[in-house]
Amino acid sequence: MKEAFRLPAVEAEGYSPLALAYIGDGVYELIIRTILVDQGNTKAGKLHKRASTLVKASAQSAMMEVLKPVLTDQEMAVYKRGRNAKSPTMAKNATVADYRRATGFEALVGWLYLDGQYKRMIDLVKIGLKEGIFKKEKECGK
């Protein structure tokens, strides 16, 4: 997208953790919606319900638990900065711990996006979905 709109390169390190999380939230939701649409034509209500399940704080928190062992030191530092950021809001249906991990996850996605590390970003999302959320759903029989 950045190339299509001819946006200049930016220094991801210059962004606050909450700004990175804001960017990462949008990018992650677009990734999830792309994955869901790719699975075939489905009613909009079902798509929305499925997307909401995958982008909520508890799902992102679960993904981070799976991803921590595969993160580089720099990625872990970005995650920790995001996780520890003081947010003026909280998720309605999440614990404080889940919300903080989710904010760290979103900051990481935002940082990878701004840094142009698209392949790494997609690879981490795939790992988090396959080994985290989808695996958990399979075990629960969903």
Number of C-alpha atoms within 10 A of each C-alpha: 6 11 8 6 7 8 9 8 11 11 10 15 12 10 15 14 27 21 16 28 27 16 19 24 21 15 17 23 17 14 15 19 19 12 13 17 12 9 9 8 9 11 8 10 9 11 15 14 10 14 19 15 14 20 20 18 27 22 20 27 26 20 26 23 14 18 19 13 9 11 14 10 9 10 18 18 14 23 28 19 19 26 25 14 17 12 13 5 7 12 14 9 11 16 13 12 13 21 23 26 26 29 31 30 33 34 31 29 31 28 27 21 22 20 14 15 12 13 11 13 19 16 11 19 22 15 16 23 21 14 16 21 21 17 14 14 10 9 9 8 7 8
